[in-house]
């Protein structure tokens, strides 16, 4: 497997959310509205400004999103939390500060028993982010991942 990416579903605020994530995480953002797509004629005219597909990429992540509705209601089991594995304490502090703007800090950053700095945030769009900085990098040691998994349960 080369990479795993996240696809986020919004209700009309995909553009705003993805621009916010770009300011927090950096990277290149590509936005395609319904009206700019070859599929525009298949949608009601009111859908034209909505985002058909968004993609934010940098050398470490790929977040994608859309304003098109899911065919089912989001619920526990079919929703996702993002985990950002940070490379320094400065980075985790910066990301926590930027992602929490307008959102809720659910678990403030703190030192953990598995020798990481860890916390979690619900951002202003309702998405859940775990932030982790493992002081024993590189991440090749599976015991660190197991400790993180145990802490999330």
SULGI-V77874 format. One record per residue. N is the residue number from 1. RES is the residue in three letters. PHI is phi in degrees with one decimal (* if undefined). PSI is psi in whole degrees, -180 to 180 (NA if undefined). D_LAST is the distance of its C-alpha to the last C-alpha in Angstrom with 2 decimals. Layout:
n res phi psi d_last
N RES PHI PSI D_LAST
N RES PHI PSI D_LAST
//
This chain:
n res phi psi d_last
1 UNK * 131 25.24
2 UNK -82.3 -45 26.56
3 UNK -164.3 153 23.96
4 UNK -116.3 138 21.27
5 UNK -122.9 161 22.02
6 UNK -107.7 140 20.63
7 UNK -119.5 122 22.82
8 UNK -111.0 138 22.57
9 UNK -108.5 130 24.50
10 UNK -119.2 169 26.42
11 UNK -119.3 63 28.91
12 UNK 96.1 -4 31.95
13 UNK -120.5 28 30.55
14 UNK -61.0 -45 29.53
15 UNK -58.8 -50 32.37
16 UNK -59.3 -45 31.47
17 UNK -65.0 -46 27.76
18 UNK -67.9 -35 28.57
19 UNK -64.5 -39 31.26
20 UNK -62.7 -47 28.82
21 UNK -61.8 -36 26.34
22 UNK -63.8 -40 29.40
23 UNK -67.3 -32 30.35
24 UNK -78.6 -42 26.89
25 UNK -109.0 -11 26.30
26 UNK 74.4 -173 29.88
27 UNK 103.7 179 31.12
28 UNK -99.3 132 33.47
29 UNK -115.0 127 33.00
30 UNK -116.5 128 34.82
31 UNK -122.0 133 35.15
32 UNK -125.0 115 37.00
33 UNK -80.8 162 37.95
34 UNK -57.4 -45 38.90
35 UNK -65.1 -26 42.48
36 UNK -86.7 -7 42.68
37 UNK -92.6 160 41.54
38 UNK -66.0 -13 43.84
39 UNK -91.3 3 42.02
40 UNK -51.4 -41 43.18
41 UNK -68.2 -15 45.78
42 UNK -88.3 -3 43.21
43 UNK -116.5 154 41.46
44 UNK -60.1 148 42.88
45 UNK -58.9 -30 44.56
46 UNK -65.1 -17 42.18
47 UNK -84.5 -9 39.36
48 UNK -52.6 -43 41.27
49 UNK -78.2 -13 39.54
50 UNK -68.3 153 36.01
51 UNK -85.9 122 34.11
52 UNK -77.5 -43 34.20
53 UNK -154.0 134 32.29
54 UNK -127.1 147 31.02
55 UNK -144.8 121 29.93
56 UNK -112.1 122 28.96
57 UNK -132.3 147 29.11
58 UNK -144.9 -171 29.46
59 UNK -69.8 -8 29.29
60 UNK -120.3 -13 25.48
61 UNK -150.9 165 24.25
62 UNK -145.1 110 25.34
63 UNK -109.6 132 24.33
64 UNK -124.0 160 26.22
65 UNK -163.7 172 26.75
66 UNK -160.4 155 29.15
67 UNK -92.1 -3 30.48
68 UNK -71.6 137 31.10
69 UNK -70.4 151 29.23
70 UNK -72.7 160 26.73
71 UNK -83.5 0 28.13
72 UNK -143.9 160 25.28
73 UNK -76.5 134 23.45
74 UNK -62.2 140 20.08
75 UNK -154.1 168 17.31
76 UNK -55.7 130 13.65
77 UNK 107.1 -28 13.68
78 UNK -125.3 20 16.52
79 UNK -111.8 167 15.51
80 UNK -133.9 146 14.23
81 UNK -110.8 140 12.83
82 UNK -91.6 142 14.91
83 UNK -117.7 121 14.04
84 UNK -101.7 114 17.20
85 UNK -87.3 109 17.72
86 UNK -89.6 157 20.57
87 UNK -101.3 -4 23.53
88 UNK -161.7 164 24.51
89 UNK -66.0 -36 23.86
90 UNK -60.8 -43 26.58
91 UNK -65.6 -45 24.91
92 UNK -65.0 -38 21.50
93 UNK -65.7 -42 23.50
94 UNK -64.7 -46 25.70
95 UNK -66.2 -41 23.02
96 UNK -61.6 -43 21.14
97 UNK -64.4 -45 24.56
98 UNK -74.3 -42 25.67
99 UNK -69.7 -24 22.64
100 UNK -84.4 -7 22.39
101 UNK -59.9 120 26.06
102 UNK 76.9 0 26.34
103 UNK -113.1 -157 22.59
104 UNK -127.1 131 20.13
105 UNK -82.4 110 18.33
106 UNK -81.7 -34 15.05
107 UNK -147.1 105 14.09
108 UNK -58.7 154 17.20
109 UNK -57.1 134 17.47
110 UNK -151.8 159 17.28
111 UNK -74.3 139 17.73
112 UNK -113.6 169 14.81
113 UNK -70.3 -18 15.07
114 UNK -96.5 20 14.63
115 UNK 62.9 44 17.74
116 UNK -128.8 165 16.58
117 UNK -101.9 130 17.13
118 UNK -144.3 146 14.09
119 UNK -168.6 174 13.87
120 UNK -146.3 154 13.43
121 UNK -137.9 141 16.20
122 UNK -101.8 116 17.29
123 UNK -76.1 176 20.66
124 UNK -64.0 -12 23.91
125 UNK -102.7 3 23.57
126 UNK 90.9 5 20.25
127 UNK -87.9 147 18.21
128 UNK -100.9 129 14.85
129 UNK -125.8 127 14.93
130 UNK -95.1 140 12.72
131 UNK -122.1 132 15.29
132 UNK -140.5 132 15.19
133 UNK -122.9 114 18.29
134 UNK -89.9 114 18.27
135 UNK -68.1 -16 21.34
136 UNK -100.4 40 21.82
137 UNK -62.9 154 22.63
138 UNK -75.5 169 23.48
139 UNK -83.9 25 20.17
140 UNK -76.0 -15 21.61
141 UNK -85.3 110 19.76
142 UNK -65.0 -22 16.86
143 UNK -63.6 -32 15.57
144 UNK -65.8 -44 14.69
145 UNK -62.9 -40 12.65
146 UNK -63.9 -40 10.87
147 UNK -62.6 -42 10.21
148 UNK -62.9 -45 8.95
149 UNK -60.7 -42 6.56
150 UNK -63.9 -37 5.41
151 UNK -69.3 -29 5.56
152 UNK -79.6 -18 3.80
153 UNK -79.9 NA 0.00
//
